[in-house]
């Protein structure tokens, strides 16, 4: 049966002491003998007591200035990848985290770890000096290695899918359900041959959730001629990759992160140019239909989850990491048929 973690009250009852004496002994302050300190700390270890750093900071703030609101600090860590600069998504995520953290009485401090930036060891020293106990790690292009930090002092969360270790709680876009919802919407608008264009590394980083949902939906709906996804190493090459694929399969709507795909399709005349949906509104360079991955919502949820861990004194690598996913929001645009243009299906007349 699960038991609640030991508290100062638990220790006081077990030792037959007052809560004040136990608290002073644990902190090594006040008029407490060395023998009492040793006894209290021994019982604390045996009962699995762990101090809550946020409670200690709150009490310290109250003692320093009655009536002054406490403001904790959450660290937001960006992993520097020199050859793969990060786009606007992390910036939007930080904006959402900052706004939500402020509502809960926390500030956000940003750090960059990696080549020619902070080391994980230096970051650890800074966070300890600032009394920060919560860390939000921003998405990286490649599986993030988070093993060079002593996580026992921190509540941590990763805002993407995969790390090389340790595995933390995470919050990220729900790419699988978002793709299914998008395909259902396009089907309702009369599209029958959607074509998906993805960068290989991006698809692998999210564990094939977009391409997997795409293929599963097409198979489920029994399409006779499924347009196979075009998965490319980098941005697609027009003449060697896109044009042959497009001319052979003739999709009626393109799903992609690349706005240029619509102009490329028009250059393949006389094949009819398809419509276009961008898989991230932040990729738009002109008005078009797109998916809003809601990075500010993800950032806000990340702040809530980390603060919750701190309040529950859940520091360290979780025994059972969980994932919170946020479904993308559809954004209308002139590059797809409006829903009003779709003719309703005729129902048979009753005899």
N, C-alpha and C positions, 0 to 999 in steps of 0.2 A: 504494500500500500504506500502511495506517495506521501511523504511527510513534508511539512513546511520547513524552510531553512531556519536554523537557530537565530534568535534575535538577542538583543541585550536583556530583554525581559526574561527570556528563556535561561540565559546564563545566570541572571540574578537569582532566579528561583532555585536553580541547581546548586548554587554556591551559598545560598542563604545570606546574600548581601544585597545592599541597595543598588538600584540601577545606576546611581551616580558613581558609587565606588567602582562598579564594574566598568563603566565608561571611562573613568579616569585611569583605571589600571590598563585597559586596552590601549589608551593613547599615551600612557606613561607620563601623565600629568596629575597635578593635584597632590594632596598629602596622603599618598598611598605607599606602603612599604614595598621594598623589592621582593620580599617573599610573597606578598599578596599579588603583585604583578605577575610573578611566575605562575602562581596557582591559577589565576584567572585566565591567563593566556593558554595554559595547558588544557584547561577544561574547554576553552573556546575552540582549540584545535580538535579535540576529541569529539566535540559536538558538530563540527563542520561549520562553525560560524565564519561568515565573511562580511566585512564592513561594507556598508553602502556608501560609496564616495559622494554621491549626490546629496544624501542626507547630511553628511558631514559638512559639505560646502554650504548647504542651506543654513544649517545651524550657525556656522561660522559667520555667514553674511548677516544673520539676524543679530548675533552678538556684537558685530562691528558697528552696525547702524540699524537701529530699530526702524521699521517702516520702509527701508530701502528694498526694492524688489530684487530678487536673486536672478542673475543671468548666467547660465552655464554656457559652455562652448562645445560645439560640434565641429570636428575636423572634416573637411571635404578634401579628398586626396585624388589628384589626377596623376596617372602614370604616363610619364613622358616617353613617347615613341618617336624619335627624330625623323624616321623615314615614313611615318604614317600620321600626319597631323590630324588632330581631332576636329571635327566640324562643329556646327552650332548646337548640336543636340546636348552635349554636356553643359554648355553655358545655360541653356534653358532649364536643364535639370537643377543646376545650382540655384537659379532664380526661384524655382518652386520650393526648394529646400529652405532657402533663406527666408522666404515669406512665411512659411509654416513654422519654422523654428522660432521666428520672432514672436509669433502668436503664443508660443509655449514658453517664452522667457529665455530663449537660447539665442546665441549669436553663432555665426558661421565663420570659421577661419579656413582659408584655402591654402593648400600646399601642393607642390609638384615634386614627385619622386621619380628618379631615373637618371640616365646619363647626363652629366653636367648639371644635375639638380640635387635635391636633398637625397641622402641615403635613408633607408628605413631606420637605421640606428639613430641618425640625427633627428629624424622626425619623432622618434620615441622620446628623446630627451626634451624636445620642444613641447610636446604634448604633456609630458609629466610636469614641466615647469609651469604650464598654463592651467593645469588641473583639468584638462579635457579627457573625457572618458568615452566619448562616442566618435566613431569614424565611419564616414560614408565614402566608399571608393567608387570613383566614376568609371564608366565603361571604357574598356581598352580594345584595340583592334585584335590583339591576340590574347590567349588565355593568361590571365594575370597571375603572377607569382607573388603571393602575399605572405610567404613563409618566413621572411626576414624580419618580422615584427613579433614581439612578445604580446600576443593577443590576450593574455590572462588579465591585463589591466583595462581592457577596452570592450565596449559593445560595438560590434562591427557589422557592416552590411555592404554588399556589393550590388551595383545597379546594372548588372548584366547576368549572363547565364553561367559562364565557365571560368574557374580559376584552376591553377595547377596545385593549389593548396595554400592554406587550409580552406575548407568549404564553409562559407558563412551563410547567414540568411541573405536573401536577395529579393530585389524588386525590379521588375523589368517589363517591357512591352509583351503582351500576349500575341506573339506573331502568328501562332497557329490558328487561334480562334478569329483573329482579325482577318486573316486570309480567307477563311471559310465564310465569314460574314460578307466580305467584299465579293466573293464569287457568287454568293446567293443574290446579292443586290444586282450584279451585272446580268445574271441569268434572268431575273425578273424584268430587266430592261431589254431583253431580247438578244443578248450576246450569247453566241454558241461556241466561239473558237478563241477563247482568251489565250494570249501568249505571255509567258513569264520570262523576264530577263533578269538574271542575278549574277553578282560577282561571287566567285567560288568561296573566297575567304570569308565574306560576309555571311554566306549561307552556312558554312561550316561553324562559324562562331556562334550562331544561334541554333546549332544542332539540327539544321535542315528543317526547321519548323515551317518556314514559308513554302519551300519546295515540296515538303512532305504533305502539307495541307492541300496544296494545289493539285498534286497527283491523286491524293485520296478523294478529293471532291470530283475530279474528272472521272475517275473509275466508278465512284458511287453512282454517278448519274448516267453511266452507260454510254458515254460518247463513242461513236464509231471510230472517229479519227481524232484522237487527242493530240493537241499541239504539245510536243515535248518541250520542257523548259530549256532555255538557252543559258547555260551556266558557263561563265567565262573566267579566265584567270584574273584579268584586270578589267578596265573599261573595254567593252566589245570592240573588235576591229570591224569596220564597216564591210570591206570587200571580202574578207576571209571568214568572218563569223556571222555578222548580222544579215547581210544581203542573201547569202545562200539559204540560211534558215528561214528568213522571211518569205522569199519567193517560193520555197518548197511548201511551207505550212500555211501561209496566208491567214494569220490571226485577224480577228475582227476588232480586238482591243488589246493593247499592250499594257502590261503591268511591270513597272520598272522603277529604279532609282535615278535613271538617266533621262533628263528632259529632252536631250537631243534625239531620242529614239523616234519621235514623231516626224521630225524633219528627215531623218534617215529613211523612214518608211515612205515618205512622199517622193524621195529621190529614186525609189524603186519602181517608178511608173513603167508599164501600165497597171501594175498590181494596185488595187484600191488601197488608199491610205487608211489605216485603222484608227480607232479612237485610242485615248491614252489615260491611264491612271498612274500617278506617281505614288510610290509606297511610303513616302515621307513628305509631308508638307514643307519641311525645311529644305528640300531639294528643289523647290519650284523656282524657275527663273521667268515664268510667265503664268498667267491665270490658267489653271487646269484642275481637274478633279484629282483628289489626293486623299491619303490617309494621314490623319493627325495622330502621331504616336503618343501624344500628351506627355511630353517630358516634364512639364511643370507639375502635373499631377503625380508623376512617378517620383519627382524630387520631394514633393510634399509628403507623400506616403513614406519615403525613406526616412525623412526627419521624424515622423511620428513613430516609426518602428524602432529607430535607434533610441529615442527618448524613452519609449516604453521599456526597452531592455534595461536602460540605466535605472529607471524607477523601480524595476523589479530586481535590481542587482544581478542581472544576468550578464556577467562579464565573461570573456573568454570565448573560445570556439564552441559553438553549440553542438550538443550531442546529436540532435536531430535537426539539421538545417532545413528551413522552409523557404518556399518561393512564393512571393506575391506578384501576380501578373495583372497588367492593366490593358484592357482592350482598346484598340485604336478607334478614333472617331472619324466618321465619314465626312468629307468636305466636298460639297458640290462644286462643279466647275464646267466650263464650256467645252471640255474635251471629251465628254460622254453624252449620251442621249439623256434628256430629262425624263424623269419618271412619268411625266404627263404624256409623253410621246408614245408610250407603250400601249398598244391596243389590248383591252381586256380579252381574256379567252372566252370564246362563245360557249354557252351552256346549251345542251340539247333541250329542245322543246318537249314539254310533257305531253303525253298522249291524251 
